[in-house]
Amino acid sequence: MRVAIIGGTGFVGSYIVDALVEAEHTPRLLVRPGHEGRVRHPDRVELVSGDVADGDALASLLQGADAVIYLIGILRESPARGITFEALQQEGALRVIDAARDAGVGRFLLMSANGVRADGTPYQRTKARAEAYLAESGLDWTVLRPSVVFGPPRGRMEFATQLCRDLIGAPLPGPLFFPGLRLDRAGAFQLSPVHVQDVASAFRAALESPGTIGRILHLGGPEALSWREILDRLAHAVQRRKLLLPVPAMGVQAAAALLDRFEQFPITRDQIRMLLEGNTCPPDDLLSLGITPRPFDGAQLAYLNDRQESDTWQQNAA
């Protein structure tokens, strides 16, 4: 099967390319000029130069394709560089959906995110709109909604590595955020970390399974872990003792209101809001695809101690 992928050089995308190549499919990647060095298995994939705003590149990418996978997503915006939720998670996805329909490519897989909703943050709203548009497109669609994704980052941004860099490796105590005045809820909100290889396996299985057409698949790890438990496990994985203290979210949100327009500020108001909402889902959909999800534990987090990765976050630990 020839599979057109938009976002195939990113963190999750690189693992999806691995999974498709292993299954003897042919990934065809849309690659921005200058990013060719990030392509996995260059001898086994087809490349089309361009970006998601280039109609001619999309037409070339989709010609003769059997399926499309749209993976583009961002965690924060940089409007000055044209990087916005609306441009990439909504308009880009809608453009590719229309192009796939025009090209006669009937199968479409969209990576969304667990917890998206039409009345949420701009991140959540734009993903929800892309989902809704796809559902009305007439294509044979599947939406995959992972919780927070972890695993060896391959030089990309990744959940556990970022937390080690910004929190575990920092000299200040780790923050246990809590809403309002609820000190008893400090660090109690929960997430379901899911390994990137399990996410990639889910995409491959969904692509090969007609029974997933017209479905939204929620991809969660085997445990719902509190924020406190996640920080504790990260500290244990990198053999550090880390003091954790309650931090009122309203104070961080006030600081973010002033500073989150600067990319150096580690968290935005909307990211705090989404954290406090929690992000959990059971592993049922992974299990239904024949995938036993990997736990968020020391064995699966061992990559944080690889020299290349540890140099990234330990620079803040002195």
C-alpha positions in Angstrom: 0.0 0.0 0.0 1.3 3.4 -0.9 0.6 5.8 2.0 0.9 9.6 1.7 2.1 11.1 5.0 2.0 14.7 6.0 4.1 15.2 9.1 6.2 12.1 8.6 9.5 13.7 9.7 8.2 14.6 13.2 8.4 12.7 16.4 5.4 10.4 16.0 5.7 10.4 12.2 9.2 8.9 12.3 7.9 5.9 14.2 4.9 5.5 11.9 7.3 5.4 8.9 9.2 2.7 10.7 6.0 0.7 11.3 4.8 1.0 7.7 8.2 0.1 6.2 8.3 -3.0 8.5 4.8 -4.0 7.2 6.0 -3.7 3.6 4.0 -0.6 2.8 5.5 2.3 0.9 5.4 5.7 2.7 5.3 8.8 0.5 6.4 11.8 2.6 5.7 15.5 2.0 9.0 17.0 3.1 9.9 20.7 3.4 13.1 21.7 1.6 16.1 21.3 3.9 14.4 18.6 6.0 15.4 15.7 3.9 18.0 14.6 6.5 15.2 13.8 8.9 13.6 11.2 6.7 13.7 7.6 8.0 14.5 4.8 5.6 15.3 7.1 2.7 15.9 4.0 0.5 12.4 2.7 1.2 10.2 5.9 1.0 9.2 8.3 -1.7 9.7 12.0 -1.2 7.7 15.0 -2.5 9.2 18.4 -1.8 6.9 21.1 -0.4 4.6 22.0 2.5 1.0 21.7 3.4 0.2 25.1 1.9 1.5 24.0 -1.6 -1.4 22.7 -3.7 0.8 21.4 -6.5 3.0 19.5 -4.0 -0.2 18.0 -2.4 -1.5 16.9 -5.8 1.8 15.2 -6.5 1.9 13.6 -3.1 -1.6 12.1 -3.4 -1.4 11.0 -7.0 -1.6 7.2 -7.0 -1.7 7.0 -3.2 -3.9 4.4 -1.5 -4.3 6.2 1.8 -3.4 9.4 3.6 -2.1 10.0 7.1 -2.2 13.6 8.5 0.0 14.1 11.6 0.8 17.8 11.8 0.2 19.2 15.3 1.9 21.8 17.4 2.0 22.4 21.2 2.3 26.2 21.1 2.0 28.9 18.5 4.6 31.2 17.0 2.4 33.6 14.9 5.4 35.7 13.8 6.7 32.5 12.0 3.2 31.6 10.7 3.0 28.7 13.1 -0.6 28.7 14.5 -3.1 26.1 15.5 -5.6 27.4 12.9 -3.1 27.2 10.0 -1.6 23.8 10.8 -4.2 21.8 12.7 -7.3 23.1 11.0 -6.7 24.8 7.7 -3.9 22.4 6.7 -5.9 19.3 7.6 -9.0 20.6 5.7 -6.8 21.4 2.7 -5.4 17.9 2.6 -8.9 16.3 3.2 -10.2 18.2 0.1 -7.1 17.3 -1.9 -7.5 13.6 -1.0 -11.1 13.6 -2.1 -10.3 15.3 -5.3 -7.5 12.8 -6.0 -9.8 9.9 -5.3 -7.8 8.7 -2.3 -10.6 7.2 -0.1 -8.8 6.2 3.1 -7.8 9.0 5.5 -6.2 8.7 9.0 -6.0 11.8 11.2 -4.0 12.2 14.3 -5.9 14.2 16.8 -5.6 14.3 20.6 -7.4 12.9 23.6 -9.7 15.5 25.2 -10.3 17.7 22.1 -13.6 19.5 22.0 -15.3 22.3 20.2 -15.5 24.6 23.2 -12.0 24.0 24.5 -8.7 25.9 24.0 -7.6 26.9 20.5 -5.5 23.8 20.4 -8.5 21.6 21.2 -10.9 23.6 19.0 -8.8 23.4 15.8 -8.3 19.7 16.2 -12.0 19.2 16.9 -12.9 21.2 13.7 -10.6 19.0 11.6 -12.2 15.9 13.0 -15.7 17.2 12.3 -14.8 18.1 8.7 -13.2 14.7 8.1 -16.3 13.0 9.4 -18.5 14.8 6.8 -16.0 14.4 3.9 -17.3 11.1 2.6 -13.9 9.5 3.0 -13.2 6.3 4.8 -11.8 8.0 7.9 -10.3 7.0 11.2 -9.3 9.5 13.9 -6.7 8.5 16.4 -6.6 10.4 19.7 -3.5 9.6 21.8 -3.0 10.9 25.3 0.5 12.3 26.1 3.0 10.5 24.0 6.5 9.4 25.3 9.5 7.5 23.9 13.0 8.1 22.5 12.6 11.5 20.9 15.2 11.2 18.0 16.0 14.8 18.4 12.4 16.0 18.4 10.3 17.5 21.2 8.9 14.8 23.5 6.9 14.7 26.7 9.3 13.0 29.2 12.5 14.6 27.9 10.9 18.0 28.1 9.7 17.5 31.6 13.2 16.3 32.6 14.7 19.4 31.0 12.3 21.9 32.4 11.4 20.5 35.8 13.4 17.5 37.0 16.7 19.0 35.9 15.9 22.5 37.2 17.2 23.7 40.6 13.8 24.7 41.8 11.3 22.3 43.3 9.0 20.5 41.0 5.5 22.1 40.8 2.4 20.3 41.8 -0.2 22.5 40.2 -3.6 22.8 41.8 -6.8 24.7 40.8 -8.2 27.5 42.9 -7.5 27.1 46.6 -7.7 23.3 46.5 -4.3 22.5 48.1 -5.5 18.9 48.6 -5.7 18.5 44.8 -2.0 19.5 44.3 -0.6 17.3 41.4 -3.7 15.1 41.5 -4.8 15.6 37.9 -4.1 12.5 35.8 -2.7 11.6 32.4 -2.4 8.3 30.5 1.1 8.3 28.9 1.2 6.2 25.8 4.5 5.0 24.2 5.2 6.3 20.7 5.8 2.8 19.3 2.3 1.8 20.5 0.8 4.8 18.7 2.7 3.9 15.5 1.5 0.3 15.7 -2.1 1.6 16.2 -1.8 3.7 13.0 -0.5 0.7 11.0 -3.3 -1.6 12.5 -6.0 1.0 11.8 -4.8 1.4 8.2 -5.0 -2.4 7.7 -8.3 -2.9 9.5 -11.6 -2.0 7.7 -13.3 -2.3 11.0 -11.7 1.0 12.2 -13.4 3.0 9.4 -15.7 5.7 10.8 -14.3 5.3 14.3 -12.4 7.5 16.8 -9.7 5.5 18.6 -8.5 6.6 22.0 -4.9 5.7 22.6 -3.9 5.5 26.3 -1.2 3.7 28.2 -2.0 1.0 30.8 -2.2 3.4 33.7 -3.8 6.7 34.6 -1.1 8.4 36.5 -1.3 11.6 38.6 1.0 14.5 37.8 2.8 13.7 41.1 3.3 10.1 40.1 4.6 11.1 36.7 7.2 13.5 38.2 8.2 10.9 40.7 8.7 8.2 38.0 10.8 10.6 35.9 13.0 11.5 38.8 13.5 7.8 39.7 14.2 7.0 36.1 17.1 9.5 35.9 18.2 8.7 39.5 17.6 12.1 40.9 15.9 13.2 44.2 13.4 15.8 43.5 11.5 18.0 45.9 7.9 18.5 44.8 5.8 21.4 46.2 2.2 22.6 45.7 1.9 25.5 43.3 -1.4 27.4 42.7 -2.2 27.3 39.0 -3.6 30.8 39.2 -0.2 32.2 40.0 1.5 30.4 37.0 -1.4 31.5 34.8 -0.9 35.1 35.8 2.8 34.9 35.0 2.0 33.1 31.7 -0.4 35.9 30.8 2.5 38.2 30.8 5.3 36.0 29.4 3.9 33.1 27.4 4.2 35.1 24.2 7.9 34.5 24.6 8.9 31.0 23.5 11.5 30.8 26.2 8.7 30.7 28.8 8.1 27.0 29.4 4.3 26.8 29.6 1.3 28.7 28.3 -2.0 29.6 29.9 -3.8 27.1 27.7 -1.3 24.3 28.5 -1.9 24.8 32.2 -5.6 24.7 31.7 -5.4 21.5 29.7 -3.1 19.9 32.3 -5.6 20.7 35.1 -8.4 19.1 33.0 -6.5 15.9 33.0 -6.0 13.7 29.9 -6.9 10.0 30.5 -8.3 7.2 28.5 -8.2 3.4 29.0 -6.0 1.2 26.8 -9.1 -0.6 25.4 -8.7 0.6 21.8 -5.1 -0.4 21.7 -5.9 -3.8 23.1 -8.7 -4.2 20.5 -6.0 -3.7 17.8 -3.9 -6.4 19.3 -1.4 -4.0 21.0 -0.3 -4.4 24.6 0.6 -0.9 25.7 4.0 -0.3 27.3 4.0 1.2 30.8 5.4 4.5 31.8 8.2 3.0 34.0 11.9 2.9 34.4 12.5 0.3 31.7 10.6 2.3 29.1 12.1 5.6 30.3 15.7 4.3 30.1 16.3 6.4 27.0 16.4 9.5 29.4 19.8 8.2 30.6 21.3 7.8 27.1 24.1 10.2 26.8 22.6 12.0 23.8 19.3 12.5 25.6 20.6 13.2 29.1 22.9 15.9 27.8 19.7 17.7 26.7 18.1 18.0 30.1 21.0 17.7 32.5 22.5 21.0 31.3 19.9 22.7 33.6 20.7 20.5 36.6 23.9 22.1 37.9 
